[in-house]
């Protein structure tokens, strides 16, 4: 069965369910020619559908992040009353001045979760035996991983920031099964993160160590996602552990001296990539509208090749061209450079300064120009105190992981850190906007979802 046929069937059933509460899912068919996905090959094709599963991960967090800006001349184009523009302008100004409906970040995320739940429901109807055990486990593990990664990503937008010391009821709606007529109920923040953690760990024994495709999950991608998860939740010992597990499988880094200058994109599925996914394509993050802040651009040293690999100068400033793709898609997957920086920060937080610097230096020496004799011009950092080490790593995370869907998550976890929290503001349309209140780090829930499920709005927001 072809991918597009399966996707069409799933979309039809998704819509049919929204208008028919009494019928069982398997009773709903448009005509006798429609087939319900029921074999392992069918289920794997659903998870291999790039546009539905691998692409279209949330982008509004990147819109909300610092390091890039719109031109004043561009701003009036976004003041048209259109859902995508309304949602982007709200995120860009950390405000709620425009209607917040038809939010693609939310809808696409829960579509992925629905399809993964569909796979999990249907795979239980298939007998697992010696003849199909490898494929059976791979499919189930892949669905669990996608669920975990998707919940993690939208938790950075719509759930209050994780704090081990506090209990918040404002987590995510956790959807199980395939009956979409059941109204959503929010889990608490800790329960949301527990669900994410459990899904990743449940996937590990089911998956191969390395994937056959970079858009499929593996043990390595699970370890890498746990590295990200434990850095965010402040469990630095486990962050080190799972970073080690991931890097023991693949620790390859690109030597930026080998990359052609001026190329649009570093290359999809390059050796650093552990798992590939891509952000939603939205105008506010396009190379025609999004420009790099001069302060960030100037923070790169002269011999730092990222200055030429990541950026291109145009008439209005600098644009970003350093995606892990071939066509300008914003990479939102997981790669080895992030894992090294996760482990470096975890080491620094644990006051293992020399180990932290070793990871940072090992990464940066692949990013700096070599001289005529082939020797790196990079001068390793020598730091002997925790504060400066953390400052360095936080800065390098911003410089290395730009437009990767990670910066907003970093800002959220750093906002209460008196020593390392960035101060962020923007001036646009003649008005100064500041990211200064805790509630602004959590986006408002979509109005249509609140209306349907009677969900309580995130604190601090009123339209």
Buried (B, 14 or more C-beta within 10 A) or exposed (E): BEBEBBBEBBEBBBEBBEEEEEEEBEEBBEEEEEEBBBEBEBBBBBBBBBEBBBBBBBBBBBBBBBBBBBEEEBBEEBEEEEBBBBBBBBBBBBBBEBBBBBBBBBBBBBBBBBBBBBBBBBBEEBEBEEEBEEBBBBBBBBBBBBBBBBBBBBBBBBBBBBBEEEEBEBBBBBBEEBEBEEEBEBBBBBBBBEBBBEBBEBBBEBBBEBBEBBBBBBBBBBBBBBBBBBBBBBBBEBBBBBBEBBBEBBEEBBEBBEBEEEEEBBBBBBEBBBBBBBBBBBBBBEBEBBBBBEEBBEBBBEBBBBBBBBBBEEEEBBBBBBBBBEEBBBBBBBBBBBBBBBBBBBBBBBEBBEBBBBBBBBBBBBBBBBEEEEEBBBEEBEBEEBEEBBBBBBBBBBBBBBBBBBBBBBBBBBBEEEEBEBEBEBEBBEEEBEBEEEEBBBBBBBBBBBEEBEBEBBEBBEE
